[in-house]
Amino acid sequence: MKPLFQKKPNDLGFFPIKPPIIKRTFAIILGILLFYNIPKEFVDSNYTICIPKLFFDINCFGCGITRAIWYLLHFDIAKAVEYNSLVVVVFPIIACISIKWIISKNEIYDI
């Protein structure tokens, strides 16, 4: 008896990009677009979820990094560094990890 769903080899012909790369790239671009479109009023609000800030009123080294990355995506580098100066280190690390995830051949983290 022939199986209902038979696994076929990945024959894309002349197209060298594999489908997981396309899906992962789409996921990263969608995430960036969603994060980019957060309203400025929400980003500038005083709301925080930082535990040290909420309970002890202490700024941790990560405080403001989300706002800093948001401003960096909007090309306001001065405001980004004002929120957290570590954004110049964290943003390239996030970019490298995202690119590595896109081009990795690990099927475990597939979408």
C-alpha positions in Angstrom: 0.0 0.0 0.0 1.3 3.4 -1.0 1.7 5.9 1.9 -0.7 8.8 1.8 1.9 11.5 2.4 5.3 10.7 1.0 8.3 12.8 1.9 9.8 14.2 -1.2 13.4 15.4 -1.6 13.9 19.2 -1.5 14.2 19.8 -5.2 14.0 23.6 -5.8 15.9 23.5 -9.1 17.7 26.8 -9.7 16.3 28.4 -6.6 19.1 28.1 -4.0 17.2 29.5 -1.0 15.6 26.8 1.2 12.1 27.3 2.6 13.2 27.5 6.3 15.4 30.6 5.4 12.4 32.3 3.8 10.1 31.5 6.8 12.7 32.7 9.3 13.5 35.9 7.3 9.7 36.6 7.1 9.4 36.1 10.9 12.3 38.5 11.7 11.0 41.1 9.3 7.4 40.8 10.7 8.8 41.2 14.2 10.8 44.3 13.3 7.8 45.8 11.6 5.5 45.2 14.6 8.1 46.6 17.0 8.7 49.6 14.7 5.0 50.5 14.7 4.6 50.7 18.4 3.2 54.2 19.1 5.7 56.8 20.4 3.3 57.7 23.3 3.5 54.1 24.5 7.3 54.0 24.3 7.7 57.2 26.2 5.2 56.3 29.0 6.6 55.7 32.5 5.3 52.1 32.6 8.0 49.5 33.4 8.1 45.8 34.1 11.7 45.9 35.4 11.7 44.1 38.8 14.6 46.0 40.4 13.0 49.3 39.3 9.5 48.3 40.6 10.5 47.0 44.0 13.7 48.8 44.9 13.7 51.9 42.6 17.1 50.9 41.2 18.0 51.1 37.5 19.5 47.8 36.3 21.9 47.7 33.4 19.0 46.6 31.1 16.6 49.4 32.0 15.6 51.3 28.9 17.1 48.9 26.4 13.8 48.2 24.7 13.1 51.9 24.4 16.7 52.4 23.2 16.3 49.8 20.5 13.0 51.3 19.4 14.6 54.8 19.0 17.6 53.2 17.2 15.2 51.6 14.7 13.8 55.1 14.2 17.3 56.5 13.6 17.3 58.7 16.8 20.7 57.6 18.0 21.1 60.3 20.6 17.8 59.4 22.3 18.6 55.7 22.1 21.9 56.3 23.9 20.2 58.5 26.4 17.9 55.7 27.4 20.6 53.1 27.6 24.2 53.4 26.3 24.5 49.6 26.0 22.3 49.8 22.9 25.5 50.2 20.8 26.6 46.7 22.0 23.2 45.0 22.4 21.7 45.9 19.0 24.6 44.4 16.9 24.5 41.3 19.1 20.7 40.9 18.5 21.3 41.4 14.7 24.0 38.8 14.6 21.9 36.3 16.5 19.0 36.9 14.2 21.1 36.4 11.1 22.7 33.3 12.5 19.2 31.9 13.3 18.0 32.7 9.7 20.9 30.9 8.1 21.3 28.0 10.6 20.5 24.5 9.4 19.2 23.4 12.8 15.7 22.0 12.3 14.9 22.2 16.0 14.3 25.9 15.9 12.3 25.8 12.7 9.0 27.7 12.5 
